[in-house]
Amino acid sequence: MLRLKFVDIKLMEEKKKKVMVFGVFDRLHPGHLDFLRQAREHGDELIVVVARDRVVMELKNKKPFHSET
């Protein structure tokens, strides 16, 4: 299960809209790339937050294929 969250951030000085997404993205596949492309269309900049190993264990109850260590 992949949990993703959109957060729109508008910077007062730069007037740019930033979009932040969060996900596991372990074994990046075309579905992930499509999601990231769609997210990018919602703003000027895209910030991608990749889940830490501990969070992956909590969300998926298994170790990620690509660990952070």
C-alpha positions as CSV (number, residue, x, y, z in Angstrom):
1,M,0.0,0.0,0.0
2,L,1.4,3.4,-1.0
3,R,0.3,6.4,1.0
4,L,0.8,9.7,-0.8
5,K,0.0,13.1,0.4
6,F,0.0,16.4,-1.5
7,V,1.0,19.6,0.2
8,D,0.8,22.9,-1.6
9,I,3.2,25.5,-0.4
10,K,3.2,29.1,-1.7
11,L,6.3,31.1,-1.1
12,M,5.5,34.7,-0.3
13,E,8.7,36.1,-1.8
14,E,9.2,34.0,-4.9
15,K,5.5,33.5,-5.7
16,K,6.2,29.9,-6.7
17,K,3.9,27.1,-5.9
18,K,5.7,24.1,-4.5
19,V,4.1,20.6,-4.4
20,M,5.3,18.0,-1.9
21,V,4.6,14.3,-2.2
22,F,5.5,11.5,0.2
23,G,5.8,7.8,-0.6
24,V,7.9,4.7,-0.3
25,F,8.9,4.6,-4.0
26,D,10.8,1.4,-3.4
27,R,11.5,-0.2,-6.8
28,L,10.5,2.8,-8.8
29,H,8.1,1.8,-11.6
30,P,6.1,3.6,-14.4
31,G,3.1,4.1,-12.0
32,H,5.4,6.1,-9.7
33,L,6.8,8.1,-12.5
34,D,3.3,8.9,-13.8
35,F,2.2,10.0,-10.3
36,L,5.3,12.3,-10.0
37,R,4.6,13.8,-13.4
38,Q,1.0,14.5,-12.4
39,A,2.1,16.0,-9.1
40,R,4.6,18.3,-10.9
41,E,1.8,19.7,-13.0
42,H,0.2,21.2,-9.9
43,G,3.0,23.6,-9.2
44,D,6.3,25.2,-10.2
45,E,8.5,22.9,-8.1
46,L,8.2,19.3,-6.9
47,I,9.5,18.1,-3.6
48,V,9.6,14.3,-3.2
49,V,9.9,12.9,0.3
50,V,11.0,9.2,0.4
51,A,9.9,7.2,3.4
52,R,12.6,6.0,5.8
53,D,13.0,2.2,6.4
54,R,11.1,2.4,9.8
55,V,8.1,4.1,8.1
56,V,8.1,1.5,5.4
57,M,8.0,-1.2,8.0
58,E,5.0,0.5,9.7
59,L,3.1,1.1,6.3
60,K,3.9,-2.2,4.5
61,N,5.0,-4.5,7.4
62,K,8.1,-5.5,5.4
63,K,11.6,-4.2,4.8
64,P,12.2,-2.1,1.7
65,F,14.1,-3.7,-1.2
66,H,16.5,-0.6,-1.2
67,S,17.3,0.2,2.4
68,E,18.7,3.5,3.6
69,T,21.8,1.8,4.9
